[in-house]
Amino acid sequence: MNVHLTPEQEHIIKSEMKAGRFHSVEEVIGEALRALREKETSAASVAANGAQREAVREMLAFVETNRVRLEGVSVKQLIHEGHRL
């Protein structure tokens, strides 16, 4: 595979190697790809957590609006009921 880099990208790679953080261009690119994958995974996790928080907020709002009593109801049961709606 051939990769064409901008002069700025080449400068970054050379600077990283000169500083001794990496021994080859392949190491720099490998680390950059690993960081990209980690960033994407983290972003997906944040989105999933946000969706869960929103679902909890909606359930709590429903409970408050409809004056539903939660005595003896587990979170698992609430989630199950939420999926049925």
C-alpha positions as CSV (number, residue, x, y, z in Angstrom):
1,M,0.0,0.0,0.0
2,N,1.3,3.4,-0.9
3,V,0.3,6.4,1.2
4,H,0.8,10.0,0.1
5,L,1.3,12.4,3.0
6,T,1.1,16.1,3.1
7,P,4.3,18.0,4.1
8,E,2.8,18.7,7.5
9,Q,2.0,15.0,8.1
10,E,5.6,14.1,7.1
11,H,6.9,16.7,9.5
12,I,4.8,15.2,12.3
13,I,6.1,11.7,11.6
14,K,9.7,12.9,11.4
15,S,9.4,14.9,14.6
16,E,7.9,11.9,16.5
17,M,10.8,9.7,15.3
18,K,13.4,12.3,16.0
19,A,12.1,12.7,19.6
20,G,12.6,9.0,20.0
21,R,8.9,8.1,20.6
22,F,8.9,5.8,17.6
23,H,11.5,3.9,15.6
24,S,9.8,3.7,12.3
25,V,7.1,5.3,10.1
26,E,5.1,2.1,10.5
27,E,5.1,2.5,14.3
28,V,3.8,6.1,14.0
29,I,1.0,5.1,11.6
30,G,0.1,2.1,13.7
31,E,-0.2,4.2,16.8
32,A,-2.3,6.8,14.9
33,L,-4.7,4.0,13.7
34,R,-4.9,2.6,17.2
35,A,-5.8,6.0,18.6
36,L,-8.4,6.5,15.8
37,R,-10.0,3.1,16.6
38,E,-10.0,4.0,20.4
39,K,-11.6,7.3,19.7
40,E,-14.4,5.8,17.5
41,T,-15.0,3.1,20.2
42,S,-15.2,5.8,22.9
43,A,-17.6,7.9,20.8
44,A,-19.9,4.9,20.3
45,S,-19.8,4.2,24.0
46,V,-20.6,7.8,24.9
47,A,-23.6,7.7,22.5
48,A,-24.9,4.5,24.0
49,N,-24.6,5.9,27.5
50,G,-26.4,9.1,26.4
51,A,-29.2,7.0,25.0
52,Q,-29.5,5.0,28.3
53,R,-29.6,8.2,30.3
54,E,-32.3,9.6,28.1
55,A,-34.3,6.4,28.5
56,V,-34.0,6.6,32.3
57,R,-35.1,10.3,32.2
58,E,-38.1,9.3,30.1
59,M,-39.1,6.5,32.4
60,L,-38.8,8.8,35.5
61,A,-40.8,11.5,33.8
62,F,-43.5,8.9,32.9
63,V,-43.6,7.7,36.5
64,E,-43.9,11.2,37.8
65,T,-46.5,12.4,35.3
66,N,-48.7,9.3,35.7
67,R,-48.1,9.0,39.5
68,V,-47.0,5.4,39.1
69,R,-45.9,3.7,42.3
70,L,-42.6,1.9,42.0
71,E,-42.8,0.0,45.3
72,G,-41.6,-3.6,44.7
73,V,-40.7,-2.9,41.0
74,S,-37.2,-3.6,40.0
75,V,-35.2,-1.7,37.4
76,K,-35.1,-4.8,35.3
77,Q,-38.9,-4.9,35.3
78,L,-39.1,-1.2,34.4
79,I,-36.8,-1.8,31.4
80,H,-38.8,-4.8,30.3
81,E,-42.0,-2.8,30.5
82,G,-40.4,0.0,28.6
83,H,-39.5,-2.3,25.7
84,R,-43.1,-3.5,25.5
85,L,-44.3,0.1,24.9
